[in-house]
Amino acid sequence: MLYQKYIRLVEDHAEQLTKIWINEVKKNPSTIGYRKLSDEELSRRIYDVYKRLGKWIMRNDPLNRESAEHFVKLGKERAVENFQVSEVIYALILSRVVMWQYILDQGVINTFIDFQQALDFYKLVTSFFDKAVYFVAVGYETTAHVHEEKPKDKDFVEKAVKSITGWLIKEN
């Protein structure tokens, strides 16, 4: 398959990707709720997302039924665990960003054909994560207590902007 080398790169380096993601999700001001989870639990959760991505790309579930059911359930679980939906979505965004940055850093894109394949792969990855985010939000919203008003920190917007800016422009 056309995307096999990218999928294999992610699978072969899953442990390293997991460590990078755990570090990112634990230090990011937009994913504070994830700090309360153990590295083992975070590892299990991100492994599941990456595994589903690989299965989705290889099979390209045309109806997205399996992915939809899984991510709706995940959204409900995170709501019950009292995560903010924004945290859950941002954790998914971070998993995509970490994975893509890792692929770019490995130097596997050397020719125009590699570039074209990588771009096509990225379109699939983005499609998968867009659907995951949507279905997580649907699951989250169908959980009763999420409609209660939850107070935000006074500097909520500042923290959100800082985390997005830090993601777009890597700060050292």
C-alpha positions in Angstrom: 0.0 0.0 0.0 1.1 3.5 -0.7 1.1 4.7 2.9 2.7 1.6 4.4 6.1 3.2 5.2 4.4 5.9 7.2 2.2 3.5 9.1 5.2 1.2 9.7 7.2 4.2 11.0 4.4 5.1 13.5 4.0 1.4 14.5 7.8 0.8 14.8 8.3 3.9 16.9 5.0 3.8 18.9 6.8 3.7 22.2 8.8 6.9 21.4 5.7 8.6 20.0 3.8 7.7 23.1 6.5 9.2 25.4 6.6 12.4 23.3 2.8 12.7 23.4 2.6 12.0 27.2 5.2 14.8 27.8 3.3 17.2 25.6 -0.1 16.4 27.1 1.1 16.7 30.7 2.9 20.0 30.2 0.3 21.7 28.0 -1.9 24.3 29.8 -4.9 23.2 27.6 -4.8 19.6 28.8 -4.4 20.0 32.6 -6.8 17.2 33.4 -4.5 14.7 31.8 -1.9 15.3 34.5 -3.9 13.3 37.0 -3.5 10.1 34.9 -0.6 7.8 35.2 1.9 7.4 32.3 0.6 3.9 31.9 -3.0 5.0 31.5 -2.0 7.8 29.1 0.1 5.3 27.1 -2.9 2.9 26.8 -5.1 5.8 25.6 -2.8 7.1 23.0 -1.9 3.6 21.8 -5.6 3.0 21.1 -5.8 6.2 19.0 -2.8 5.4 16.9 -3.9 1.8 16.5 -7.3 2.9 15.2 -5.7 5.4 12.8 -3.6 2.6 11.2 -6.6 0.3 11.0 -8.8 3.1 9.5 -6.2 3.9 6.9 -5.6 0.3 5.9 -9.2 -0.6 5.7 -10.5 2.9 5.1 -13.8 2.2 6.8 -16.1 3.9 4.2 -19.0 4.4 6.6 -16.8 5.3 9.5 -19.2 3.3 11.7 -16.5 1.5 13.8 -14.6 4.7 14.3 -17.7 6.7 15.1 -18.9 4.2 17.7 -15.5 4.1 19.3 -15.0 7.9 19.5 -18.6 8.5 20.7 -18.0 6.1 23.5 -14.6 7.7 24.2 -16.4 11.1 24.4 -18.9 9.8 26.9 -16.2 8.2 29.0 -14.2 11.5 29.2 -17.4 13.4 30.2 -18.0 10.9 33.0 -14.3 11.4 34.1 -15.0 15.2 34.2 -12.6 16.2 31.5 -13.4 19.4 29.7 -14.3 18.6 26.1 -11.7 21.2 25.0 -9.0 19.1 26.8 -10.1 15.9 25.1 -10.1 17.6 21.7 -6.8 19.2 22.3 -5.2 15.9 23.4 -6.4 14.4 20.0 -4.9 17.4 18.2 -1.6 16.9 20.1 -1.6 13.2 19.1 -1.9 14.2 15.4 0.8 17.0 15.7 3.2 14.7 17.6 2.8 11.9 15.0 3.2 14.2 12.0 6.2 16.1 13.5 7.9 12.7 14.2 7.4 11.6 10.6 8.9 14.8 9.3 11.8 14.6 11.7 12.7 11.1 10.5 13.9 12.3 7.1 11.8 9.8 5.1 10.6 12.5 2.7 13.4 12.9 0.3 11.9 13.1 -3.2 9.0 14.8 -4.9 7.2 11.4 -4.9 7.8 11.0 -1.2 6.5 14.5 -0.7 3.3 13.8 -2.7 2.7 10.5 -0.8 3.3 12.2 2.5 0.9 14.9 1.6 -1.8 12.4 0.6 -1.1 10.5 3.9 -1.5 13.7 5.9 -4.9 14.3 4.2 -6.0 10.9 5.4 -4.6 11.5 8.9 -6.4 14.9 9.1 -9.6 13.3 7.9 -9.3 10.6 10.6 -8.6 13.1 13.4 -11.4 15.5 12.2 -13.9 12.7 12.4 -12.5 11.6 15.8 -12.9 15.1 17.2 -16.4 15.3 15.9 -17.5 12.0 17.3 -15.8 12.6 20.7 -17.8 15.9 20.9 -21.0 14.1 20.0 -20.4 11.5 22.7 -19.5 14.1 25.2 -22.6 16.2 24.5 -24.9 13.1 25.0 -23.7 12.8 28.6 -26.2 14.5 30.9 -23.9 16.5 33.2 -21.9 18.2 30.5 -24.6 20.8 30.0 -24.1 22.2 33.5 -22.3 25.5 33.5 -18.7 25.0 34.6 -16.7 28.1 35.6 -13.6 28.9 33.7 -10.4 30.3 35.1 -10.1 34.1 34.9 -7.2 33.7 32.5 -8.8 30.8 30.5 -8.5 32.6 27.1 -4.9 33.6 27.8 -4.0 30.0 28.5 -5.8 28.8 25.5 -4.1 31.3 23.2 -0.7 30.5 24.7 -1.1 26.8 24.2 -2.2 27.3 20.6 0.7 29.7 20.0 3.2 27.3 21.6 1.9 24.6 19.3 2.1 26.7 16.1 5.5 28.3 17.0 7.5 25.8 19.0 8.8 27.6 22.1 12.1 26.4 23.6 
